[in-house]
Amino acid sequence: MKTAICALLPLAAAMGAAPGPKAQEIARATMQAMGGQDAWARARFVRFDFIVKLGARELIDRSYLWEKGTGRCRLEDTAGSGEPGVVLFNTGNAHGAAYVAGKKLEGEAAGAAIEGARRTFREDIYWLAMPWMWMEPGVRLKYLGKKTLAGGEFDLVELTFADGGPRSGDRYVAYVSPRSHLMAHCEYTPKSGEKGMWDWEYTTTGGVKLASNHTNSEKHASIGMGDVRVLDKVDDAFLTDPGHRLAELRR
């Protein structure tokens, strides 16, 4: 499956130091402004896309359906051959099945597709729900003070990660509005050192806020989340049958 921009935001694992009190206070206020942790915990199914554009050129377009409580997930993408691919997998283990043009993959090809799906999910879900993950184990939060950007004043919270995890060496600086308590901008510096600033936009679904779009004006790039929805129930076939398509999951 295509993973062209996957290195942008790998998901943290591993244990880390407790966040400072001011950073922790901001993180909790942000989660409350996004609907509250109880509402996020109740969210059962999450439907979203991951669409990357550079100027007018579309680089990536993939779609997900995720059952939060069980970790079951469906990924629809385009295989390297240009044919439609589907991976039915679990975000918490290596179990699953992969299909290209309706044909089930076997052996090493299947294992690679399943592991690739798990990796891209961990990265793509961060673009959708990053502020919900600030208090996770392995995330180190530090308050950096206030800064004015584009005429607005923001509280700056630095995110770094425990050594040994997949995100070790990455650094984020979240620009959080003291009025809305939402992260409006995020400065990301990966291990490679190529810094980028992304503006975040949100949508409300199922009582929680999730990202709807991100833009980087300097690079003329965008990462859109497409059809973002929190759902109470879906036909189980979407998570078991490769013949279904997420385009059929109507509003």
N, C-alpha and C positions, 0 to 999 in steps of 0.2 A: 504494500500500500504506500501511497505517496506520503512523505514526511518532510517536505521541503523547508518548513520553518519551525520544525519541532524543537530545535535547541533553544528557542527564545525563552521558554518558561517551564523548565522541568519542575515537578512537584517535590516538596520537601518530605523527608522521612527522618528518622533518627531523633534522639532526644536533644534538647538544647536548654540554655539558661532561661530563667524566668524573665519576662519583659519588665522594664522599668515601670514605676507606678503611673507616670504621666502617659507613656505610650500605651499602657494597658487600659487606662481610662479612655483614651481616644478610640482604641480598638473596640471597646465595649459600646461606646456611644455610636460608632459607625454601624455595628451590627444591629443596634436598636433602631437606628434610622432606616436600615434596610428591611425592617420588619420584625426583628427580634429573633433570638436563637431558638425559641420554642417553635416559631413559625417555620424556620428553616429545617428544624428537626422533623416537623410534620410533613414536609414536602416529600411526596412518595416517588413520583416519576418526573424526570426533567428532560425536556426535548429541546435541543439546540443545534445550531450549525456552527461551522468554523470556516469563514470565507475570507481569504487573504487577497487583497488587491494592491498592486503597485502601479500607481497612475490608473489608466483605464484597463490595464491587463490583469486578468484574474489568474492567480497562481495556485490557489487551493480552494476546493469546495467540498466539504465533507459534512455528514449529518450524524447526530447521535440521539439515542433514547436510552436513558439511564434510570434504573430502579435503585434509588439511594440505599434503601434498607438492606437489600440483598447483594448489591454490587453487580447484578446482571446488566448487560449493556449491549446495544446494537450500534455498530458503526457501518455507515454506507460511504464508500469512497470510490475512487477510480484506481484500478491496478496499474502497474507500470506498463502493461500492454495497451492501456487506454480503455479496457473493458470494465464494466461495473463490478465492484467488489462489495461483499458483505462479510462482516465478522461478528459472530455472536459469541460473547465472551463474558468473563467475570473480572471486574476490576481488581479483585483481591487474590486471585490465583491464576494459574496457567491453563485452566480448563476452557474449552471453547471449540468453535468450528469456524472455518473460513471458506468462502466461496468466491469464485471469479466467473462471471458470465453464467451463473447458476450451477457451475461444476464445483464439487467439494474438493478442497485441497487435502493432501495427505502428507504424512511424514514431516520432513524438515521444512517444506514449504508452508504447511499448516502451522507448525510451531512458530516460524518466523512471522507469519501474518498475525497470529494471536498476540505474540509479544509486541509486535509493532503497534497493534491496536491499543494494547494496555498503555504503552509508552505515550502514544499521541493523545489518548484520553487524559492521562495525568497532566499533560502539558496544556491541552485545550481547555480543560475544566478550570484551570487557573485564570484564563482570560475571562471566563464566564462568572466566576464566583470568588475571585481572589480575596476580597475583604472578609468573607466568611471564614477564611483559613488562617487569619493572622494569629489566632490563639492555639494553633495546632502544635504538637510536640515537634521540636526541631527548629521552630521559627524564633528568631531573636529580634525583639523590638527595642528601638531606642528613639527617644524624642530628641529632635535636632533643633527645636525652636520654631520661630515663625519666619515666613518669607512672602513677599508680594510677587505675584505672577499675573500678567495680563490684567492688571488693575484690581485683582482680588488678593486678600490676605489668607494664608493657609498655615495650618500646623503641619510640620514635616515629621514624618515617622519613618525611620530607617528599618528595613527588613534585611537581615542576614541570616545565615543558616548554619546548623551544626556541622562540624567537620565529618566527612565520610558519607554524607547524604548526596543524592543526585544534584542538589542545588548548591552544594558547598562551593563557595567562591563567588556566587552571584550576589548582587546587591540591588535593592530597590529603595527608592525614596518616594513615599506616598504623600501627596499634597491633599490634605483633608480640610474641607471647609468648616470653620467653627460655627457657621450658620446652619448649613444643611447636615453637617457631620458625615458627608459623603466624600469619598476619594474622587476628586475631580481630575487629577493628573497623576501619572506615575512615571518616575524616571528609573529606567532599568539599565544596569550595567552588568552584563554577563561576564563570565570568566575571561572572554576574549578582550574585554575592555572597551567594546564599541557601545558607547552610551546612546540611549534613545529616550525621548519623552513622548508618552502616549496620553492623549486626552480620552477620558472615559465618559460614556453615556449609559443611561440605565433604562430599564423597563420594569414595570411591576406586574407580577403574575403569581397567582396563588398566595397572595399576601406577603410576598417577599420581593425585594429588588435584586435583579441580576443585570449584568452588563448586556447592552444591546449593540454597542459599536465602540471602536477605538480608532483614533486617527493620529497619525504622525505627520505633521505638516512639513517638517524638514525633509522627510523622505517621500512625501506624497503617497503615503501608504495607509491602508486601513485594514482592520480586522473586525469583520462583522459577525455577529452571533446568529443572524438570520431569524428563524422561527423559534423564538424562546418562549417556552411554556412550562409551567408546573401543572401537572395533571394528577387527579385523584385516582384514576383508573384508565387502563388501556387494555385492548385485546392482547392476551398473552402471546398470541402468534407473532406479534412484532418482535418478541424476544426469543422466539424459538424457530420461526419459519423464514428461511432466506428469501422465499418468494414474495413476501410482503415488502412494501416500500413505505418509507416514512412520509412520502408525499400523500399517501392514503390516510394518514392520521389527521383527520379533519378537525377543525376548530369546532 
